[in-house]
């Protein structure tokens, strides 16, 4: 039953689309199947679920918008009592950007690089005629200050590339708030950020919501993050509501099995491997810069990795993690230092390495979508290293492809599928199989789970650990996800500004006393606790006061 405070009413919302398979007739699918909820002024509803659950589709429907051919096929949406699905285009345009605003996942992609930030922040409010340019500029500066942005008087004069990712995400929040809307849809606004940046952006968003009294839909697949923002949560799966309730109840006493699985994600019990007293990979005193740049990206970096072990290289963006991986694989020649592998020194550049060097050191990339040729079938993708390294042909090759598909828990029925016919998790499994096809001794995993939903990422990590036990392959795991590190690592190297600031067995690296940066990194990882953000901010303030 709606009350005077009810801002948004969604009743039996149904959303569909038409799909056009390459070798079949077009057919309609249901994306959202009869979802209903109310949202009151000043309240935040968290929409939780894996990719394809319908979260963003429902958020965009609150703007009476269907993305990419998606269409609202049934139900009602009322904003302040007005049926926004049955008004003309002119009225809809006047609502979007004024009464309802949207904060996208990637602020970098949402801003025009050719225009100054201030012009973009106030643009929608100016278009809707809510205030003069001078008043809107003053309002934007006040918002910049409340969002904790540096130099709020002048930061709007910069271009998007002249601010950090975290600052750009906060500026996008200011853009949404500038029109003084009734409702803001936050669509995964911190997913692309490092944990150290995420905590600042989360705090800024939460404070802005409290100060303005705006209602919000907060969309995410990360339950721990949403728990810091939302008053209530709605868990979605396959377009249907699994569970809906108060945030504390969802976190502390979930009713449904699927919700409990989300709450308990990353509960992997991986014992630390025994010391073998041998070294498979020995990186010694590596210093590196990119061609044409005088800036040192890596400075005197040294790490070791034992056979069958996992070394996690962790740090925020720009710390040098992926650059170290490039040096190890020969894609970037260092200016100083050596890389030894399996008892021999590797050539600094890829051209100088033998075919067997290439075979024994494989890589799995972050974005499986762009790591595979979309015009090749799964069997072609997996089969190429079998031909290249071992000369397999015909029946022998087909048998090995089927074995590899079984090892990644997909099965031979996937052999003739194309990447577009696979889910995100299945694509990453195919990339794992392609790496395993070479029978490597070391696989470098570069943020291989960061683009995946938590439950799917959990499955990938468990698969990698099972394969490690079976094949005795070593992993160098590049990540900024501390939860992943805790789950799978035997040893850890913490990187900051191109240097290793903490290194050793997992048990030692994750035990106090900590250096300042590792302490900041570990304390910035959201926990499945409603009060975590308050405690984290209070801890930072105490540390600042102590210094």
TORGULUM-615192 format. One record per residue (C-alpha): y, x, z; residue in one letter; residue number from 0. Coordinates in Angstrom, 1 decimal, decimal comma. Example, Ala and Ser with C-alpha at 12.3 -4.5 7.8 and 13.67 -1.06 7.14 Angstrom:
2
> c2|c1|c3|aa|i
> -4,5|12,3|7,8|A|0
> -1,1|13,7|7,1|S|1
This chain:
547
> c2|c1|c3|aa|i
> 0,0|0,0|0,0|X|0
> 3,4|1,5|-1,1|X|1
> 6,2|1,8|1,4|X|2
> 9,9|2,5|1,1|X|3
> 9,2|6,2|1,3|X|4
> 6,6|6,1|-1,5|X|5
> 7,9|8,1|-4,4|X|6
> 5,0|8,4|-6,7|X|7
> 2,2|5,8|-7,2|X|8
> -0,8|6,6|-9,5|X|9
> -3,2|3,8|-10,1|X|10
> -6,6|4,2|-11,8|X|11
> -5,3|6,9|-14,1|X|12
> -7,5|7,5|-17,1|X|13
> -6,8|10,3|-19,6|X|14
> -8,8|11,2|-22,7|X|15
> -8,7|13,3|-25,9|X|16
> -10,5|13,6|-29,2|X|17
> -12,5|16,8|-29,9|X|18
> -13,3|18,1|-33,3|X|19
> -16,5|20,2|-33,2|X|20
> -17,0|22,6|-36,2|X|21
> -20,4|21,1|-37,2|X|22
> -20,2|17,6|-35,8|X|23
> -18,2|14,3|-36,0|X|24
> -15,0|14,0|-33,9|X|25
> -15,6|12,2|-30,7|X|26
> -13,6|11,0|-27,7|X|27
> -14,0|12,5|-24,2|X|28
> -12,7|11,5|-20,8|X|29
> -10,7|14,1|-19,0|X|30
> -9,5|12,1|-16,0|X|31
> -11,6|9,1|-14,8|X|32
> -9,8|6,6|-12,7|X|33
> -7,7|8,7|-10,3|X|34
> -5,4|7,0|-7,7|X|35
> -3,1|8,3|-5,0|X|36
> 0,4|7,8|-3,4|X|37
> 2,9|10,5|-2,7|X|38
> 5,8|10,0|-0,3|X|39
> 9,2|11,7|-0,3|X|40
> 9,1|15,1|1,3|X|41
> 5,3|15,4|1,1|X|42
> 3,2|17,8|-0,8|X|43
> -0,2|16,9|-2,3|X|44
> -2,5|19,8|-3,3|X|45
> -4,6|19,2|-6,3|X|46
> -7,7|21,4|-6,1|X|47
> -10,6|22,1|-8,4|X|48
> -12,1|24,3|-11,0|X|49
> -11,0|24,7|-14,6|X|50
> -11,5|21,4|-16,5|X|51
> -11,2|19,3|-13,3|X|52
> -8,1|17,6|-14,5|X|53
> -5,5|19,1|-12,1|X|54
> -2,9|20,1|-14,6|X|55
> -3,5|17,1|-16,8|X|56
> -2,7|14,8|-13,8|X|57
> 0,3|16,9|-13,0|X|58
> 1,7|16,6|-16,5|X|59
> 0,9|12,9|-16,6|X|60
> 3,4|12,6|-13,7|X|61
> 6,0|13,5|-16,4|X|62
> 4,4|10,9|-18,7|X|63
> 3,2|13,8|-20,8|X|64
> -0,1|14,7|-22,5|X|65
> -0,5|18,3|-23,6|X|66
> -2,4|19,4|-26,7|X|67
> -3,5|16,0|-28,0|X|68
> -4,4|14,7|-24,6|X|69
> -3,4|11,0|-24,2|X|70
> -3,1|8,6|-21,2|X|71
> -5,6|5,8|-22,0|X|72
> -5,4|3,7|-18,9|X|73
> -3,9|3,1|-15,5|X|74
> -0,3|3,1|-14,1|X|75
> 2,2|5,7|-12,9|X|76
> 5,2|4,5|-10,9|X|77
> 8,1|6,8|-10,0|X|78
> 10,4|5,1|-7,5|X|79
> 8,9|1,8|-8,6|X|80
> 9,6|2,4|-12,3|X|81
> 6,6|2,3|-14,6|X|82
> 7,1|5,6|-16,5|X|83
> 4,2|4,9|-18,9|X|84
> 6,0|1,9|-20,4|X|85
> 9,6|3,0|-21,0|X|86
> 11,2|4,3|-24,2|X|87
> 11,5|7,9|-25,2|X|88
> 15,2|8,2|-24,4|X|89
> 14,5|7,1|-20,8|X|90
> 11,5|9,5|-20,5|X|91
> 13,7|12,4|-21,7|X|92
> 16,3|11,5|-19,0|X|93
> 13,6|11,6|-16,3|X|94
> 12,1|14,9|-17,3|X|95
> 14,1|17,8|-16,0|X|96
> 16,1|15,6|-13,7|X|97
> 13,9|13,2|-11,6|X|98
> 10,6|15,2|-12,3|X|99
> 10,5|18,9|-12,9|X|100
> 7,7|21,3|-13,7|X|101
> 7,0|24,9|-12,5|X|102
> 4,6|26,7|-14,8|X|103
> 1,9|29,3|-13,9|X|104
> 3,5|32,0|-16,0|X|105
> 7,2|32,3|-15,6|X|106
> 7,3|35,2|-18,0|X|107
> 6,1|32,9|-20,8|X|108
> 8,3|30,0|-19,8|X|109
> 11,7|31,9|-20,0|X|110
> 13,5|32,7|-23,2|X|111
> 13,9|36,5|-23,3|X|112
> 17,1|36,2|-25,4|X|113
> 19,1|34,2|-22,9|X|114
> 20,5|35,1|-19,4|X|115
> 18,7|33,6|-16,4|X|116
> 21,6|31,5|-15,2|X|117
> 22,0|29,7|-18,5|X|118
> 18,3|28,8|-18,4|X|119
> 18,3|27,8|-14,8|X|120
> 21,1|25,2|-15,2|X|121
> 20,3|24,1|-18,7|X|122
> 18,2|21,0|-17,9|X|123
> 20,7|19,8|-15,3|X|124
> 23,5|20,2|-17,8|X|125
> 21,6|18,4|-20,5|X|126
> 21,2|15,4|-18,1|X|127
> 24,8|15,5|-17,1|X|128
> 24,2|15,7|-13,4|X|129
> 27,1|18,0|-12,6|X|130
> 29,6|20,4|-14,2|X|131
> 28,6|23,9|-15,2|X|132
> 30,7|25,4|-12,3|X|133
> 29,0|23,1|-9,8|X|134
> 25,5|23,8|-11,2|X|135
> 26,1|27,6|-11,1|X|136
> 27,2|27,4|-7,5|X|137
> 24,1|25,3|-6,7|X|138
> 21,9|27,8|-8,5|X|139
> 23,4|30,7|-6,5|X|140
> 22,7|28,8|-3,2|X|141
> 19,1|28,3|-4,3|X|142
> 18,8|32,0|-5,2|X|143
> 19,9|32,8|-1,7|X|144
> 17,5|30,3|-0,1|X|145
> 14,6|31,6|-2,2|X|146
> 15,2|35,1|-0,9|X|147
> 16,3|36,6|-4,2|X|148
> 18,3|39,9|-4,1|X|149
> 22,0|39,8|-5,1|X|150
> 22,1|36,0|-5,5|X|151
> 25,7|36,1|-6,8|X|152
> 24,8|38,2|-9,8|X|153
> 21,0|38,0|-10,5|X|154
> 21,6|35,1|-12,8|X|155
> 23,5|37,4|-15,2|X|156
> 20,2|39,4|-15,9|X|157
> 17,7|38,7|-18,6|X|158
> 14,1|37,8|-17,8|X|159
> 12,8|41,3|-18,4|X|160
> 15,2|42,7|-15,9|X|161
> 13,6|41,1|-12,8|X|162
> 10,1|41,4|-11,4|X|163
> 7,3|38,8|-11,8|X|164
> 7,7|37,5|-8,3|X|165
> 11,5|37,2|-8,7|X|166
> 11,0|35,4|-12,0|X|167
> 8,7|32,9|-10,4|X|168
> 11,2|32,1|-7,7|X|169
> 14,0|31,8|-10,3|X|170
> 11,8|29,2|-12,1|X|171
> 11,5|27,3|-8,8|X|172
> 15,3|27,4|-8,6|X|173
> 15,5|26,0|-12,1|X|174
> 13,3|23,1|-11,0|X|175
> 15,3|22,4|-7,9|X|176
> 18,7|22,7|-9,6|X|177
> 18,6|19,2|-10,9|X|178
> 17,9|17,9|-7,4|X|179
> 14,7|16,1|-8,6|X|180
> 12,6|13,6|-6,7|X|181
> 9,3|15,3|-7,6|X|182
> 8,3|18,9|-8,6|X|183
> 4,9|19,7|-10,2|X|184
> 3,9|23,3|-9,3|X|185
> 1,1|24,4|-11,7|X|186
> -0,6|27,5|-10,3|X|187
> 2,8|29,2|-9,6|X|188
> 1,3|32,2|-7,8|X|189
> -2,0|32,8|-9,6|X|190
> -0,6|35,6|-11,7|X|191
> 1,0|37,4|-8,8|X|192
> -0,3|40,3|-6,6|X|193
> -1,1|39,2|-3,0|X|194
> 1,9|41,2|-1,6|X|195
> 4,2|39,3|-4,0|X|196
> 2,4|36,0|-3,6|X|197
> 3,1|35,7|0,1|X|198
> 6,9|36,0|-0,5|X|199
> 6,8|33,4|-3,3|X|200
> 4,7|31,0|-1,2|X|201
> 7,1|31,3|1,7|X|202
> 10,1|30,7|-0,6|X|203
> 8,5|27,7|-2,3|X|204
> 7,6|26,1|1,1|X|205
> 11,0|26,7|2,6|X|206
> 12,7|25,2|-0,5|X|207
> 10,5|22,1|-0,3|X|208
> 11,4|21,7|3,4|X|209
> 15,1|22,2|2,8|X|210
> 15,5|19,9|-0,1|X|211
> 13,0|17,2|1,0|X|212
> 11,6|17,0|-2,6|X|213
> 8,0|15,7|-3,0|X|214
> 5,6|18,0|-4,8|X|215
> 2,2|18,2|-6,5|X|216
> 0,8|21,7|-6,0|X|217
> -2,0|22,6|-8,4|X|218
> -4,3|25,4|-7,7|X|219
> -8,0|26,5|-7,6|X|220
> -7,3|28,6|-4,5|X|221
> -7,9|26,5|-1,4|X|222
> -6,5|29,1|1,0|X|223
> -3,2|29,2|-0,9|X|224
> -2,8|25,4|-1,1|X|225
> -3,6|25,1|2,6|X|226
> -0,3|26,9|3,3|X|227
> 1,8|24,4|1,3|X|228
> 0,2|21,0|1,2|X|229
> 0,3|18,2|3,7|X|230
> -2,8|16,6|2,1|X|231
> -5,4|17,7|-0,5|X|232
> -7,2|16,0|-3,3|X|233
> -10,4|17,8|-4,5|X|234
> -11,2|17,1|-8,2|X|235
> -14,2|17,8|-10,3|X|236
> -14,9|16,7|-13,9|X|237
> -11,9|14,4|-13,8|X|238
> -13,0|12,5|-10,6|X|239
> -11,9|12,6|-7,0|X|240
> -14,5|14,4|-4,8|X|241
> -12,5|14,2|-1,6|X|242
> -9,0|13,3|-0,5|X|243
> -7,6|13,8|3,0|X|244
> -5,3|15,7|5,4|X|245
> -5,2|19,4|4,7|X|246
> -6,5|20,4|8,1|X|247
> -9,4|18,0|7,8|X|248
> -10,3|19,3|4,3|X|249
> -10,2|22,9|5,5|X|250
> -11,9|22,5|8,9|X|251
> -14,3|19,6|8,4|X|252
> -14,9|18,9|4,7|X|253
> -17,2|16,0|4,0|X|254
> -18,5|16,6|0,5|X|255
> -20,9|19,5|-0,5|X|256
> -18,6|20,6|-3,3|X|257
> -15,6|20,9|-1,0|X|258
> -17,7|22,8|1,5|X|259
> -18,7|25,2|-1,3|X|260
> -15,0|25,8|-2,1|X|261
> -14,2|26,4|1,5|X|262
> -17,0|28,9|1,9|X|263
> -16,4|30,8|-1,4|X|264
> -16,7|34,6|-1,2|X|265
> -19,2|34,4|1,7|X|266
> -21,3|37,1|0,0|X|267
> -23,3|39,3|2,4|X|268
> -23,6|42,6|0,6|X|269
> -24,7|45,5|2,9|X|270
> -23,1|48,8|2,3|X|271
> -25,5|51,0|0,2|X|272
> -27,0|54,1|1,8|X|273
> -25,4|57,5|1,0|X|274
> -27,4|59,2|-1,8|X|275
> -25,6|62,6|-1,3|X|276
> -25,3|62,8|-5,1|X|277
> -22,3|62,2|-7,4|X|278
> -22,5|60,3|-10,6|X|279
> -18,7|60,2|-11,3|X|280
> -16,3|62,9|-10,0|X|281
> -12,6|62,4|-10,8|X|282
> -10,7|65,5|-9,7|X|283
> -6,9|65,9|-9,4|X|284
> -6,0|63,6|-12,3|X|285
> -2,3|63,5|-13,3|X|286
> -1,4|61,4|-16,3|X|287
> 1,5|59,9|-18,2|X|288
> 1,6|57,6|-21,2|X|289
> 2,6|59,2|-24,6|X|290
> 6,3|59,4|-25,1|X|291
> 7,1|58,7|-21,4|X|292
> 8,2|61,2|-18,9|X|293
> 7,1|58,9|-16,0|X|294
> 4,0|60,1|-14,1|X|295
> 1,6|57,1|-13,9|X|296
> -1,2|58,9|-12,0|X|297
> -0,5|61,8|-9,5|X|298
> -3,3|64,0|-8,3|X|299
> -5,9|61,3|-8,1|X|300
> -9,4|62,2|-6,9|X|301
> -12,4|59,8|-6,3|X|302
> -16,2|60,0|-6,4|X|303
> -18,9|57,4|-7,1|X|304
> -22,6|57,7|-6,3|X|305
> -25,4|56,4|-8,5|X|306
> -26,1|52,6|-7,9|X|307
> -23,0|52,3|-5,7|X|308
> -19,7|50,3|-6,2|X|309
> -16,3|51,9|-5,8|X|310
> -13,5|49,3|-5,7|X|311
> -10,1|50,6|-6,8|X|312
> -7,5|48,2|-5,3|X|313
> -3,8|47,9|-5,4|X|314
> -0,9|45,8|-6,8|X|315
> 0,2|45,7|-10,4|X|316
> 1,6|49,0|-11,5|X|317
> -0,3|51,0|-8,9|X|318
> -2,3|52,9|-11,6|X|319
> -5,7|51,1|-11,3|X|320
> -6,2|50,3|-14,9|X|321
> -4,7|53,6|-16,0|X|322
> -7,3|55,4|-14,0|X|323
> -10,0|53,4|-15,8|X|324
> -8,4|54,4|-19,2|X|325
> -8,5|58,1|-18,2|X|326
> -12,2|57,8|-17,1|X|327
> -13,2|56,1|-20,4|X|328
> -11,2|58,6|-22,5|X|329
> -8,6|56,2|-23,8|X|330
> -5,8|58,2|-22,1|X|331
> -6,0|62,0|-21,9|X|332
> -4,6|63,3|-18,5|X|333
> -2,1|66,2|-18,3|X|334
> -4,1|67,7|-15,5|X|335
> -7,5|67,3|-13,8|X|336
> -11,1|66,7|-14,9|X|337
> -13,6|63,9|-15,1|X|338
> -17,2|64,8|-14,5|X|339
> -20,0|62,4|-15,2|X|340
> -23,7|62,8|-14,4|X|341
> -23,2|66,6|-13,8|X|342
> -21,2|67,4|-17,0|X|343
> -17,5|67,5|-17,7|X|344
> -16,4|64,8|-20,1|X|345
> -13,9|65,5|-22,9|X|346
> -10,4|64,3|-22,0|X|347
> -10,2|62,2|-25,1|X|348
> -12,6|59,6|-26,6|X|349
> -13,0|61,5|-29,9|X|350
> -14,5|64,5|-28,1|X|351
> -17,3|62,5|-26,4|X|352
> -20,8|62,2|-27,7|X|353
> -22,5|58,9|-28,5|X|354
> -24,6|59,2|-25,3|X|355
> -21,4|59,7|-23,3|X|356
> -20,1|56,4|-24,7|X|357
> -23,4|54,7|-24,1|X|358
> -23,7|55,6|-20,4|X|359
> -20,2|54,6|-19,5|X|360
> -19,5|50,9|-20,4|X|361
> -16,5|48,6|-19,7|X|362
> -16,2|44,9|-19,0|X|363
> -12,6|43,6|-19,5|X|364
> -10,6|41,0|-17,6|X|365
> -10,1|38,5|-20,4|X|366
> -13,5|37,7|-22,0|X|367
> -11,7|35,4|-24,5|X|368
> -10,0|38,4|-26,2|X|369
> -12,9|40,8|-25,7|X|370
> -15,2|39,0|-28,1|X|371
> -14,9|38,3|-31,8|X|372
> -14,6|34,5|-32,1|X|373
> -16,4|34,6|-35,5|X|374
> -19,5|36,2|-34,2|X|375
> -22,4|34,5|-32,4|X|376
> -23,6|35,6|-29,0|X|377
> -26,6|37,3|-30,5|X|378
> -24,4|39,3|-32,8|X|379
> -22,1|40,3|-29,9|X|380
> -25,0|41,4|-27,7|X|381
> -27,0|42,9|-30,5|X|382
> -24,4|45,3|-31,8|X|383
> -24,9|47,9|-29,0|X|384
> -28,6|47,6|-29,4|X|385
> -28,3|48,6|-33,1|X|386
> -25,6|51,2|-32,5|X|387
> -27,2|53,1|-29,6|X|388
> -30,9|52,5|-30,1|X|389
> -31,3|51,5|-33,7|X|390
> -33,1|48,3|-32,9|X|391
> -33,8|45,8|-35,7|X|392
> -35,6|42,6|-36,4|X|393
> -38,1|41,2|-33,9|X|394
> -37,7|44,0|-31,4|X|395
> -33,9|43,5|-31,3|X|396
> -34,3|39,7|-31,0|X|397
> -36,7|40,1|-28,1|X|398
> -34,2|42,4|-26,3|X|399
> -31,4|40,0|-26,9|X|400
> -33,4|37,2|-25,2|X|401
> -34,2|39,5|-22,3|X|402
> -30,6|40,2|-21,8|X|403
> -29,6|36,5|-22,0|X|404
> -32,3|35,8|-19,3|X|405
> -30,9|38,6|-17,1|X|406
> -27,5|37,0|-17,1|X|407
> -29,0|33,6|-16,4|X|408
> -28,1|31,9|-19,7|X|409
> -31,3|31,8|-21,7|X|410
> -32,1|32,3|-25,4|X|411
> -30,7|28,8|-26,3|X|412
> -27,2|30,5|-26,1|X|413
> -28,0|33,1|-28,8|X|414
> -26,6|31,1|-31,7|X|415
> -23,4|29,8|-30,0|X|416
> -19,9|31,1|-30,7|X|417
> -17,5|32,1|-27,9|X|418
> -15,5|28,9|-28,3|X|419
> -18,7|26,9|-27,3|X|420
> -18,9|28,7|-24,0|X|421
> -17,1|28,2|-20,6|X|422
> -15,0|31,0|-19,1|X|423
> -17,9|32,0|-16,8|X|424
> -20,4|32,0|-19,6|X|425
> -18,1|34,2|-21,8|X|426
> -17,9|36,7|-19,0|X|427
> -21,7|36,7|-18,6|X|428
> -22,0|37,5|-22,3|X|429
> -19,6|40,5|-21,9|X|430
> -21,8|41,7|-19,0|X|431
> -24,9|41,4|-21,2|X|432
> -23,2|43,4|-23,9|X|433
> -22,4|46,2|-21,4|X|434
> -26,0|46,1|-20,1|X|435
> -27,4|46,3|-23,6|X|436
> -26,3|50,0|-23,8|X|437
> -28,4|50,8|-20,6|X|438
> -25,4|52,5|-19,0|X|439
> -25,3|54,4|-15,7|X|440
> -21,8|53,2|-14,9|X|441
> -19,9|50,0|-15,8|X|442
> -16,1|49,8|-15,2|X|443
> -15,2|46,2|-14,3|X|444
> -11,5|45,7|-14,9|X|445
> -10,4|42,5|-13,0|X|446
> -13,5|40,7|-14,4|X|447
> -13,2|37,7|-12,0|X|448
> -9,4|37,3|-11,7|X|449
> -9,2|34,8|-14,6|X|450
> -12,1|32,7|-13,2|X|451
> -12,3|29,8|-10,8|X|452
> -13,5|30,8|-7,3|X|453
> -17,0|29,3|-7,6|X|454
> -17,5|30,7|-11,0|X|455
> -16,2|34,1|-9,9|X|456
> -18,6|34,0|-7,0|X|457
> -21,5|33,5|-9,4|X|458
> -20,4|36,4|-11,5|X|459
> -20,2|38,7|-8,4|X|460
> -23,6|37,7|-7,3|X|461
> -25,0|38,3|-10,8|X|462
> -23,4|41,8|-10,9|X|463
> -24,9|42,6|-7,4|X|464
> -28,4|41,4|-8,5|X|465
> -28,2|43,4|-11,7|X|466
> -27,1|46,5|-9,7|X|467
> -30,1|46,2|-7,5|X|468
> -32,4|45,8|-10,5|X|469
> -30,9|48,3|-12,9|X|470
> -29,4|50,8|-10,4|X|471
> -26,2|50,8|-12,3|X|472
> -23,0|51,9|-10,6|X|473
> -19,7|49,9|-10,8|X|474
> -16,1|51,0|-10,7|X|475
> -14,4|47,7|-9,8|X|476
> -10,7|47,5|-10,6|X|477
> -9,1|44,6|-8,7|X|478
> -6,2|43,4|-6,6|X|479
> -8,5|40,8|-4,9|X|480
> -9,3|42,0|-1,4|X|481
> -11,8|39,2|-1,0|X|482
> -13,8|40,6|-3,9|X|483
> -13,5|44,1|-2,4|X|484
> -14,9|42,9|0,9|X|485
> -17,8|41,2|-0,9|X|486
> -19,1|43,9|-3,2|X|487
> -17,7|47,4|-2,5|X|488
> -19,5|50,3|-0,9|X|489
> -16,4|52,5|-1,0|X|490
> -12,7|51,7|-1,6|X|491
> -9,8|53,6|-3,1|X|492
> -6,4|52,0|-2,3|X|493
> -3,7|53,0|-4,9|X|494
> 0,0|52,7|-4,6|X|495
> 2,6|54,0|-7,1|X|496
> 0,0|56,2|-8,9|X|497
> -1,5|57,8|-5,8|X|498
> -4,6|57,2|-3,7|X|499
> -3,2|56,4|-0,3|X|500
> -6,5|55,5|1,4|X|501
> -10,1|56,3|0,4|X|502
> -13,6|56,2|1,8|X|503
> -16,5|54,0|2,8|X|504
> -15,7|50,3|3,0|X|505
> -16,3|50,1|6,7|X|506
> -13,8|52,9|7,3|X|507
> -11,1|51,8|4,9|X|508
> -11,1|48,3|6,2|X|509
> -10,9|49,3|9,8|X|510
> -7,7|50,2|11,7|X|511
> -5,6|52,2|12,2|X|512
> -4,1|51,5|8,7|X|513
> -1,4|53,2|6,8|X|514
> 1,6|50,9|6,1|X|515
> 0,7|50,0|2,5|X|516
> -3,0|49,1|3,3|X|517
> -1,9|47,1|6,3|X|518
> 0,5|45,2|4,1|X|519
> -2,2|44,6|1,4|X|520
> -4,8|43,4|3,9|X|521
> -2,4|41,2|5,8|X|522
> -1,2|39,5|2,6|X|523
> -4,6|38,0|1,6|X|524
> -4,5|34,2|2,3|X|525
> -7,0|33,0|4,8|X|526
> -8,7|29,6|5,0|X|527
> -6,4|28,7|7,9|X|528
> -3,5|26,1|7,8|X|529
> -1,3|28,4|10,0|X|530
> -2,0|31,6|8,2|X|531
> 1,3|31,9|6,3|X|532
> 3,4|31,4|9,5|X|533
> 1,4|34,1|11,3|X|534
> 1,7|36,5|8,3|X|535
> 5,4|36,0|8,1|X|536
> 5,8|36,4|11,9|X|537
> 3,7|39,6|11,7|X|538
> 6,0|41,1|9,0|X|539
> 9,1|40,3|11,0|X|540
> 7,6|42,0|14,0|X|541
> 6,7|45,1|11,9|X|542
> 10,3|45,2|10,5|X|543
> 11,8|44,9|13,9|X|544
> 9,5|47,7|15,2|X|545
> 10,7|50,0|12,4|X|546
